Amino acid sequence: MSGFKPEDLSALLLAARLALTIVLPVLGALLLGRHLGRIYGAEALFTLVALGVALAGALGQAMRMLLKK
């Protein structure tokens, strides 16, 4: 049975952090966009704008994280 090397665990943790860095802002934006859209009567508009802002921020943060490594 082969053991894990520290580099393997480090790569796995980086992949998990990267996934959470992208997924959590997108989910938050979807919830916020839908909520604001229901209040103001333009659900699609608010959802798309919030999603665009979240994707831009999440991808920027992911690139910063990858370039740091």
N, C-alpha and C positions, 0 to 999 in steps of 0.2 A: 504494500500500500504506500503510495507516494504522498508525502506531506506537502502542504502549501508553502510556497516561498513568500517572504514578506512583500515582494514586488507584485505577486498575484493578488494578494489581499488589498494592496494599495490601488491597483487598477480596478478592482471590483468596487471599492469604496468611491473612487472617482466617477465610475459609471453611474452608481446610484445617486451621488450628489448631482451629477449632470442631469439625470432624468428628473429629479425633484426640482431642480432649478428651472426647468422648462415647464413641467406639468403643473406645479402649484400656481404660478401666476396666471396661466391660461384658465384653469378651473375657477380661480377667483374672479377673473375678468368675465367669464361666462355668467357666473352668478350675479355679479354687480351689474353687468349690462342688461340682463333680463329683469332684474329688480328695478333699475332706473327706467327701463323701457316700459314696464307696466305702469309705473307712476306717471310718466309723461306721454304715454301713448305712441311711442316709436320704438318698439322692442328690437326690431331688426337693426335699426340705425345704431342704437346704443350698444347692442351686443357686438356688432362688427367693429365699431370704433374702439371699444374696450379690448376686444380680442387683438386688434392690430397693435395697440399700445403695449399690451402684455407680451405679445410675440416679439416685438422689437426689443423690449427691455429684457426678456428672458434670453433671447439669442445673444444680445450684447453681454449679459452676465455670463452666459455659457462660454462665449469666446474668451472673455477675460479670465475665466477659470482655467480653460484649456491652455491659454498662452502662459499662464503663471506656472503650470506644471512643466 
